[in-house]
Every structure is written in C-alpha cells, then in structure tokens.
Amino acid sequence: MSAQIIHSDNAPKALGPYSQAVVYNGIVYCSGQIGLNPQTGEFAGTTVSEQAEQVMKNLEAVLTEAGSSFSKVIKCTIFLADMGDFATVNEIYGRHFPVNPPARETVAVKTLPKNSLVEIGCIAYI
C-alpha cells in the first residue's frame, strides 16, 4: 500500500517541503494549518479569532479533499503563540466538534510560521 498525497486549492499552499496531508492505510495525517486565506496568501485577520476561524476552514478543506471530515478526526494538536488565547481558540475549535471531540493537546510555543497566532494539525480516518 502506498501513501496518497493530498492537496486542496481551498487551503493555503505549503510554506515548505511538506504536503497538506498524506493518506496512508485509511488514515489522514494533516499538516498544521495557519490562518492564511488560500486565495490571497495573507492572514484572514490580525486577531486570534479571525485566524482560528480560517485555520478550521483550511483544515476542513484538506479533510474534504482526502475524503474525510471533522466527524472523523481522532487527534488534534493546537499550537498557540500565547496561552492567553486558549479560551478563544477553544470556543471556535469546539464548534467543529460538538459531540465526541477528538483527543487533543494544546501548547504555547515561542513562534509560529509567519508569526501566526494559532496553528492546528489533525489526524483523521476516511
């Protein structure tokens, strides 16, 4: 069985040598998404809520392209530039997982790509 590389034009292009997602053995491994608008390549806004909303749209686009959805996500990782934004991101994130939310960790990091305020990656099944 070989890996399938996933690319969606409805999510930002990779900023480096990585794929938006890889599907292997029925599992979708999504790279972290930041709040870039895929059409402009610019951040969807300057606030963590604007960026988090775009992150979730980007993840949804990649999951859809892979044949999956938020309802099939089993694990997420959230990176925050400031742990003070936890409640805001948590509220936005939670709207996408209203029942049986996936396993998750949230960590604050010194710097994110392009000085993003939030990055989220996930693992799902098809």
MARNU-477084 format. One record per atom (N, C-alpha, C): residue in three letters; x, y, z. Coordinates in steps of 0.05 Angstrom, whole numbers, padded with zeros to 5 digits, always signed. Atoms other than C-alpha are relative to their C-alpha. Example, Ala and Ser with C-alpha at 12.3 -4.5 7.8 and 13.67 -1.06 7.14 Angstrom:
2
ALA+00018-00024+00000 ALA+00246-00090+00156 ALA+00018+00024+00000 SER-00016-00024-00001 SER+00273-00021+00143 SER-00015+00022+00014 
***
This chain:
126
MET+00017-00023+00000 MET+00000+00000+00000 MET+00018+00025+00000 SER-00017-00024+00001 SER+00028+00068-00018 SER-00016+00024+00011 ALA+00012-00025-00011 ALA+00015+00137+00012 ALA-00011+00017-00023 GLN+00012-00018+00019 GLN-00030+00186-00024 GLN+00004+00028+00010 ILE-00004-00028-00007 ILE-00010+00259-00024 ILE-00025+00016-00005 ILE+00025-00015+00003 ILE-00069+00306-00013 ILE+00007+00030-00003 HIS-00002-00029+00004 HIS-00073+00377-00040 HIS-00027+00011-00006 SER+00024-00014+00005 SER-00132+00424-00038 SER+00006+00029-00007 ASP-00003-00028+00007 ASP-00134+00491-00073 ASP-00016+00018+00019 ASN+00017-00015-00020 ASN-00184+00512-00018 ASN+00014+00003+00026 ALA-00017-00004-00024 ALA-00127+00511+00033 ALA+00026+00012-00010 PRO-00025-00012+00008 PRO-00062+00550+00032 PRO+00021-00020-00010 LYS-00022+00017+00009 LYS-00003+00521-00006 LYS+00020-00004+00023 ALA-00020+00005-00021 ALA+00051+00490+00037 ALA+00021+00022-00001 LEU-00021-00020-00002 LEU+00103+00540+00061 LEU+00028-00012-00002 GLY-00025+00014+00001 GLY+00158+00489+00056 GLY-00002-00027-00013 PRO+00001+00026+00012 PRO+00175+00419+00034 PRO-00016-00020+00016 TYR+00018+00018-00013 TYR+00114+00384+00062 TYR-00026+00000-00015 SER+00026+00002+00012 SER+00045+00362+00039 SER-00022+00010+00019 GLN+00022-00008-00017 GLN-00021+00389+00064 GLN-00010-00023+00016 ALA+00007+00024-00014 ALA-00038+00318+00082 ALA+00010-00024-00015 VAL-00007+00026+00011 VAL-00019+00246+00070 VAL-00020-00020+00010 VAL+00018+00021-00008 VAL-00067+00188+00070 VAL+00016-00026-00003 TYR-00013+00026+00000 TYR-00039+00120+00089 TYR-00017-00019+00016 ASN+00015+00022-00014 ASN-00078+00057+00106 ASN-00026+00011+00012 GLY+00026-00010-00009 GLY-00144+00096+00113 GLY+00002+00022+00021 ILE-00004-00021-00020 ILE-00114+00148+00160 ILE+00010+00026-00014 VAL-00008-00025+00012 VAL-00107+00222+00141 VAL+00017+00015+00021 TYR-00019-00015-00017 TYR-00047+00258+00171 TYR+00002+00028-00012 CYS+00001-00028+00009 CYS-00060+00333+00163 CYS+00022+00016+00012 SER-00020-00018-00010 SER-00003+00381+00169 SER-00014+00023+00014 GLY+00012-00023-00014 GLY-00014+00441+00214 GLY-00008+00022-00020 GLN+00010-00022+00016 GLN-00054+00497+00184 GLN+00001+00026+00017 ILE+00001-00027-00013 ILE-00047+00571+00200 ILE-00022+00015-00014 GLY+00023-00015+00010 GLY-00098+00625+00186 GLY+00003+00016-00025 LEU-00003-00014+00026 LEU-00078+00643+00115 LEU-00024-00005-00018 ASN+00020+00003+00020 ASN-00131+00656+00064 ASN+00013-00013-00025 PRO-00012+00014+00022 PRO-00117+00607+00007 PRO+00001+00016-00026 GLN+00001-00016+00024 GLN-00136+00657-00047 GLN+00021+00023+00000 THR-00018-00023-00001 THR-00092+00715-00023 THR+00027-00006+00011 GLY-00025+00006-00013 GLY-00038+00681+00017 GLY+00006+00017+00024 GLU-00002-00018-00023 GLU-00049+00733+00071 GLU-00017-00011+00023 PHE+00016+00008-00023 PHE-00076+00723+00142 PHE-00028+00010-00004 ALA+00029-00007+00001 ALA-00152+00724+00147 ALA-00006+00023+00018 GLY+00004-00023-00018 GLY-00144+00777+00201 GLY+00023+00001+00020 THR-00022-00004-00019 THR-00100+00802+00257 THR-00006-00012+00027 THR+00007+00010-00026 THR-00138+00772+00315 THR+00001-00031+00001 VAL-00001+00029-00003 VAL-00133+00701+00342 VAL-00026-00012-00009 SER+00026+00011+00008 SER-00207+00691+00330 SER-00003-00001-00031 GLU+00001+00001+00030 GLU-00202+00710+00256 GLU+00018-00021-00011 GLN-00019+00021+00009 GLN-00141+00666+00247 GLN-00010-00028+00006 ALA+00010+00027-00007 ALA-00172+00607+00284 ALA-00023-00008-00018 GLU+00022+00006+00018 GLU-00235+00611+00242 GLU+00011-00009-00027 GLN-00012+00007+00026 GLN-00192+00608+00179 GLN+00015-00027+00002 VAL-00014+00026-00004 VAL-00150+00551+00207 VAL-00020-00023-00003 MET+00020+00022+00001 MET-00213+00509+00216 MET-00011-00003-00029 LYS+00009+00002+00029 LYS-00236+00526+00144 LYS+00021-00015-00016 ASN-00021+00013+00015 ASN-00168+00505+00118 ASN+00002-00029+00006 LEU+00000+00029-00007 LEU-00168+00440+00157 LEU-00023-00015-00013 GLU+00023+00013+00012 GLU-00238+00425+00133 GLU+00004-00005-00030 ALA-00005+00003+00029 ALA-00217+00436+00060 ALA+00019-00023-00005 VAL-00019+00022+00004 VAL-00158+00388+00067 VAL-00014-00027+00007 LEU+00014+00024-00007 LEU-00200+00336+00103 LEU-00020-00009-00021 THR+00020+00005+00021 THR-00255+00341+00050 THR+00014-00011-00025 GLU-00016+00009+00023 GLU-00203+00333-00006 GLU+00009-00029+00004 ALA-00010+00027-00006 ALA-00178+00270+00029 ALA-00023-00020+00003 GLY+00023+00018-00003 GLY-00249+00241+00035 GLY-00008-00004+00029 SER+00006+00001-00028 SER-00256+00255+00109 SER-00015+00024+00009 SER+00015-00023-00011 SER-00289+00306+00155 SER+00007+00003+00030 PHE-00005-00005-00029 PHE-00286+00336+00225 PHE-00012-00023+00017 SER+00013+00022-00016 SER-00332+00279+00249 SER+00018-00025+00001 LYS-00018+00023+00000 LYS-00275+00230+00233 LYS+00028+00006+00011 VAL-00026-00007-00011 VAL-00219+00267+00267 VAL+00004-00014+00027 ILE-00005+00015-00024 ILE-00187+00226+00322 ILE+00021+00014+00018 LYS-00021-00013-00016 LYS-00130+00272+00345 LYS+00007+00027-00012 CYS-00009-00027+00009 CYS-00112+00346+00341 CYS+00023+00010+00018 THR-00020-00014-00015 THR-00053+00387+00362 THR-00003+00030-00006 ILE+00003-00029+00002 ILE-00061+00461+00375 ILE+00025+00014+00011 PHE-00022-00016-00008 PHE-00003+00509+00378 PHE-00009+00029+00002 LEU+00008-00028-00004 LEU-00014+00579+00406 LEU+00025+00017+00005 ALA-00021-00019-00005 ALA+00032+00639+00405 ALA-00002+00011+00029 ASP+00005-00011-00026 ASP+00000+00660+00471 ASP-00022-00017+00014 MET+00019+00017-00014 MET-00034+00613+00521 MET-00024+00016+00010 GLY+00023-00017-00007 GLY-00078+00672+00539 GLY-00022-00001-00020 ASP+00020+00003+00021 ASP-00115+00658+00474 ASP-00014-00027+00001 PHE+00011+00027-00002 PHE-00134+00588+00497 PHE-00031+00000-00001 ALA+00029+00000-00001 ALA-00207+00604+00513 ALA-00013+00007-00026 THR+00010-00009+00026 THR-00219+00640+00447 THR+00002-00022-00020 VAL-00004+00021+00019 VAL-00189+00585+00405 VAL-00017-00025+00007 ASN+00016+00023-00009 ASN-00223+00531+00447 ASN-00029+00002-00008 GLU+00028-00004+00007 GLU-00291+00561+00434 GLU-00004-00004-00030 ILE+00002+00003+00029 ILE-00280+00565+00358 ILE+00004-00030-00008 TYR-00006+00028+00005 TYR-00249+00495+00356 TYR-00024-00017+00008 GLY+00022+00017-00011 GLY-00306+00466+00398 GLY-00025+00000-00017 ARG+00023-00001+00018 ARG-00359+00488+00348 ARG+00002-00021-00022 HIS-00004+00020+00022 HIS-00329+00439+00298 HIS+00000-00028+00011 PHE+00001+00027-00012 PHE-00330+00381+00347 PHE-00021+00000+00022 PRO+00021-00003-00020 PRO-00398+00387+00382 PRO-00005-00025+00017 VAL+00003+00025-00015 VAL-00401+00313+00402 VAL+00024-00017-00004 ASN-00022+00018+00001 ASN-00348+00262+00416 ASN+00026+00013-00011 PRO-00024-00014+00011 PRO-00289+00310+00407 PRO+00024-00018+00000 PRO-00024+00017+00001 PRO-00222+00281+00388 PRO+00019+00005+00023 ALA-00022-00004-00019 ALA-00162+00272+00433 ALA+00015+00025-00009 ARG-00012-00025+00008 ARG-00121+00336+00435 ARG+00021+00008+00021 GLU-00017-00015-00018 GLU-00063+00374+00464 GLU+00002+00028-00010 THR-00004-00028+00007 THR-00053+00449+00465 THR+00025+00010+00014 VAL-00025-00010-00012 VAL+00015+00480+00475 VAL+00006+00028-00010 ALA-00009-00026+00008 ALA+00043+00550+00473 ALA+00029-00003-00009 VAL-00027+00001+00011 VAL+00105+00560+00431 VAL+00010+00028-00004 LYS-00013-00027+00002 LYS+00154+00617+00422 LYS-00009+00014-00025 THR+00007-00012+00026 THR+00139+00630+00348 THR-00012-00021-00018 LEU+00013+00018+00020 LEU+00095+00600+00294 LEU+00007+00011-00028 PRO-00006-00009+00027 PRO+00105+00604+00218 PRO-00014+00027-00007 LYS+00011-00026+00008 LYS+00095+00675+00191 LYS-00010+00016+00024 ASN+00009-00013-00024 ASN+00084+00697+00263 ASN-00030-00003+00004 SER+00028+00007-00004 SER+00016+00664+00263 SER-00006+00000+00030 LEU+00008+00001-00028 LEU-00024+00666+00328 LEU-00009-00028+00008 VAL+00010+00027-00006 VAL-00050+00594+00322 VAL+00006-00018-00024 GLU-00003+00021+00020 GLU-00035+00530+00284 GLU-00013-00025+00011 ILE+00013+00025-00008 ILE-00075+00466+00285 ILE+00005-00021-00021 GLY-00003+00023+00017 GLY-00060+00398+00256 GLY-00018-00022+00010 CYS+00017+00021-00009 CYS-00100+00334+00259 CYS+00005-00026-00014 ILE-00001+00027+00011 ILE-00105+00260+00246 ILE-00029-00010-00001 ALA+00028+00009+00004 ALA-00170+00230+00218 ALA+00000-00026-00015 TYR+00003+00024+00017 TYR-00196+00168+00185 TYR-00019+00006-00023 ILE+00018-00004+00023 ILE-00232+00161+00119 ILE-00026-00016+00004 
***
